[in-house]
Amino acid sequence: MMGADEIRELTEEELEEEIARAEKEIFRLKYRKAYQELENPALLNTRRKDLARLKTIRRERELVAQAEGGENR
């Protein structure tokens, strides 16, 4: 699990890679949950929260970029 401070230190490319990795892991966990019992059921919720945190910080960066772009006009 990554904290928000750790995520903010990532570059744009690393952030996108982490988002893709989290989405793939959530898919795998959901699949395994449907067909067999998970050894740690709380892991699915944890990864969902991680993905939400990653996407939130990506959106923060988008808003900052928009605000900076608007000031130059």
C-alpha positions as CSV (number, residue, x, y, z in Angstrom):
1,M,0.0,0.0,0.0
2,M,1.3,3.4,-1.0
3,G,0.7,6.6,0.9
4,A,-0.3,9.8,-0.9
5,D,3.1,11.3,-0.2
6,E,4.9,8.4,-1.9
7,I,2.5,8.7,-4.9
8,R,3.1,12.4,-5.2
9,E,6.8,11.7,-5.6
10,L,6.2,9.5,-8.7
11,T,6.8,10.8,-12.2
12,E,3.9,10.9,-14.7
13,E,5.1,7.7,-16.3
14,E,5.5,5.9,-13.0
15,L,2.0,7.0,-11.9
16,E,0.4,5.7,-15.1
17,E,2.3,2.4,-14.6
18,E,1.1,2.1,-11.1
19,I,-2.5,2.8,-12.2
20,A,-2.3,0.1,-14.8
21,R,-0.7,-2.4,-12.4
22,A,-3.4,-1.7,-9.8
23,E,-6.2,-2.2,-12.4
24,K,-4.7,-5.5,-13.5
25,E,-4.3,-6.7,-9.9
26,I,-7.9,-5.8,-9.1
27,F,-9.1,-7.7,-12.1
28,R,-7.2,-10.8,-11.1
29,L,-8.4,-10.6,-7.5
30,K,-12.0,-10.2,-8.7
31,Y,-11.6,-13.2,-11.0
32,R,-10.0,-15.3,-8.2
33,K,-12.8,-14.3,-5.8
34,A,-15.4,-15.5,-8.3
35,Y,-13.9,-18.9,-8.7
36,Q,-12.1,-19.6,-5.5
37,E,-11.7,-18.3,-2.0
38,L,-9.1,-15.5,-1.6
39,E,-6.5,-16.1,1.1
40,N,-6.8,-12.4,2.1
41,P,-10.3,-11.0,1.2
42,A,-9.4,-7.5,2.5
43,L,-6.7,-7.2,-0.2
44,L,-9.3,-6.5,-2.8
45,N,-10.6,-3.5,-0.9
46,T,-7.1,-2.3,-0.1
47,R,-6.1,-2.4,-3.8
48,R,-9.3,-0.5,-4.8
49,K,-8.4,2.2,-2.3
50,D,-4.9,2.4,-3.7
51,L,-6.3,2.8,-7.2
52,A,-8.6,5.5,-6.1
53,R,-5.7,7.3,-4.4
54,L,-3.6,7.0,-7.6
55,K,-6.4,8.4,-9.7
56,T,-7.1,11.2,-7.3
57,I,-3.5,12.4,-7.4
58,R,-3.5,12.1,-11.2
59,R,-6.6,14.3,-11.3
60,E,-4.9,16.8,-8.9
61,R,-2.0,17.1,-11.3
62,E,-4.4,17.7,-14.2
63,L,-6.2,20.4,-12.4
64,V,-2.9,22.1,-11.4
65,A,-1.8,22.0,-15.1
66,Q,-5.1,23.5,-16.2
67,A,-4.9,26.3,-13.6
68,E,-1.3,27.1,-14.6
69,G,-2.4,27.1,-18.3
70,G,-5.2,29.5,-17.5
71,E,-3.0,32.0,-15.8
72,N,-0.9,32.5,-18.9
73,R,-3.8,33.6,-21.0
